[in-house]
């Protein structure tokens, strides 16, 4: 297989997370995405391989032709899922640029026993803030990512992309329902807004279930690091709106901002409680986690993520002061199996990964601890 | 209760373990003890409180009167078990100067419902190498402790004590069987010789069961840190002869020395195997254990002992080079609940102990790491 080059794989961290100012300790990132479909074609699960190819061709053509879109995605061709290596594909999932589902969705080719990811491809911009998946659950899924709690710029950018695409493509749209999508939960605005939020305080004070239940009751979904169907790890939760019908786009954005601010406030209160009532227990937990990350010679991605989450809490609570937020974010991405292998530019066995991961984490922690505070 | 002063409690470590030269990384200590009984009295379990008092009186008198014995134990009175605090008693057990059984053995006083540790007392010398229990399982149990594998001096000293006691007391002795004791396993020489040995290599290579079974088959018992009925902890094993009849004293000592040397040799081979075949796993384990001891803010004695045992292996395998053997031994004693409280001269709740223990361990490790190697 001729390897497709991914020009941004040589960066240890997505550009948008590189600045300490841009990101926050509690809200890691905000994300907005639109689901859109082309009129006159079946949804991807019902489409034939030939139809998927046609859809891909139409959208790619639009991206190349339209000036603003072409500025977003200067690479002339999208990344075809069946043209990249499994490692590259996993890398894109770990960076939250494509969905896990996008990788594993297979179609049977008409009049043939062969099946594959026909017609599936993605445009990704250079700074990894914008990506556009073709033929995922819908014909078009495009998203804008931002560090911290920040929907203003990203939602403006998302609308701009939407306008450009709409100027060249005919969307499936109903006067009564709005944009039509494969899953009813996306019908209407097709907008999903979500945040990745770190809630260790609520977990450790055992208030998390109560708080998340309340969030869920007012119409928000809670998921793990990689979205639907994934487990929560390292105290990270993804919160998103569940309904996109019956609310305006602005109302959806305002709603998630409000809920996120409430969560931040609950989390801060929980941390204050820990500071006052469980000081030595929390310090013990934080210093141990830091010590293990600083000393392990073999470490799995799961253990590293859990320890890192505790250290992140320690930094937020000022128990640890010599680690930058950038270092925490860098470790958070580099500990992932595909990111680690892409960083070292070699395929590794699980044992080799555990060894290299431990060494790399120690190196980043040593570098960050030598920086002036 | 008027507190009996224990003059040696202000030492963090028994004198005999204070020198790096005297002790060894694999064999922590050697111990020899004689079991003896006075003719004309029932064994302690069958004796009345009055008889136990008489036995105590006779033995104490002999110790005070005999010049050499008096030199060993210059304190005129033995430490009466019912005259010291529970904390002091626990301290003596942790230092291996009295047996756990000695503390908990209770006698009912004749014509009374009251029961207690009547007539039970111990002489302990200043450097904690020699102790003499009165009315434990036998009327007399006296022992000599030494650092490392070293029976020569201690066995000479034990015999000297025995000769002195015999010059003033009439032992229960049979021409056919030798010295008579409460438990048949001690009949004959009444000699038990044991070593406390550290076998992490054999545990980690999973060879320990095979090796210990072989030891057991040729007549040696394997026990935990505090003797009979105690669990093995932190890879420490106590090996001792099981039979004292039908072998001369010299044969018993030679036997345990030989078995110990074989164990040392097996352990060294296991460590070589680990070095060659599981290098990163062992380094990971050692560095993590060291990091946790260096960073915990709350630690139980059990966790601390297990981590310390792994660090001890790391020092033996030269993975860690900036910790002295004395520091390892010091931590090993100070982590124990009673030793810790005696060191700080205050009674503490379990939570306070966990906090103080963690702080003290960090302090000792910091001090040792600043010493020139």
Interface residues (C-beta under 8 A of the other chain):
Chain A: X280 X281 X283 X284 X287 X288 X290 X291 X292 X294 X295 X296 X297 X298 X355 X358
Chain B: X280 X281 X283 X284 X287 X288 X290 X291 X292 X294 X295 X296 X297 X298 X355 X358
